[in-house]
């Protein structure tokens, strides 16, 4: 790229602006990760307010297909320390009739979804959640903390949930999830892929919730979401969408219930590239099935960005095209690169700090590895997204957990 001094605009600026602008605007809002990371984290914001709400029961709800039982056992083991709080019950929801009670602590209630339960639309995990909603007869006095198999909570996170319920005013809560519980930096590609998720947590997830008390369209976690029973009854889980969490959040926005952010848990990432591909394909298929052109564009445009950038670079290299831009356009391009790098660097550091056992040298090495792997990870996600458009995932694939 050549800089032409004293020129406000060049024909190449027009071409690059046409290429870059959609992907920048598709972040909704532009530079959302940067703005989200500028907000104070406030992990204990709710415990400073007075108690303004009472509740009858908090249900800890972990849904499993039963294929990763050791992961379920590992995740439920810390629940023992969470029993000190009153009005809390623990449930493992099994989407089958298998008996898993003998391998779980005796205080954990096993809920088996009967095969005869056939809701109008719900399938897979949504079907299990819809059964629980109806079976438990939830009301506005009940709360449910939804967990995936691998999400680990402790007594401090339980305290955060109680503060949110008793001292907050919102009806739905979630928190940034750190993917550090297993295999962290054992595979640089997979770890870098999860660093992108942490960075997006501060942009697509946290920023709109903190500013507007609403999730952006439907971006909400499928795990570690705290919902009021009245909200679940209003929205329900009766959906055939493979991304039932996104569907729930999308319709939750339409129901005008407030949302907030809490202290955050840790989870484990996919253990192989194959599992990562299956997981992302399901997400993309589910989100693209939402009946909203805006949702589709907000996902599709940024996902196609790396392919567009890569194609432009290949064409430039092959054709020998010498791109000439004005000075301010060159500086703006550098700023965009710096913003992207900032998100990766902060995401990597936050993950390492969450682990709490890395030296300064290790933190620096992880930043370098994340920056080196980032272009390949972005390109891989674009290819996976494109494959989901051409061959949508047909069922809910349960990936392996550790």
Buried (B, 14 or more C-beta within 10 A) or exposed (E): EEBBEEBEEBEBBEBBBEBBEBBBBBBBEBBBBBBBBEEEBEBEBBBEEEEEBEBEBBBBBBBBBBEBBEBBBBBBEBBEEBBEEEBBBBBBBBBBEEEBBEBBBEEBBBBBBEEEEEBEBBBBBBBBBBBBBBEBEBBBBBBBBBBBBBBBBEBEBBBBBBBBBBBBEBBBBBBBBBBBBBBBBEBBEBBBBBBBBBBBBBBBBBBBBBEEBBBBBBBBBBBBBBBBBBBBBBBBBBBBBBBBBBBBBBBBBEEEBBBBBBBBBBBBBBBEEEBBBBBBBBBBBBBBBBEEEEBBBBBBBBBBBBBBBBEBEEEEEEEEEEBBBBEEBBEBBEEBEEBBBBBBBBBBBBBBEBBEEBEEEEBBBBBEBBBEBBBBBBBBBBBBBBBBBEEBBEEBBBBEBB
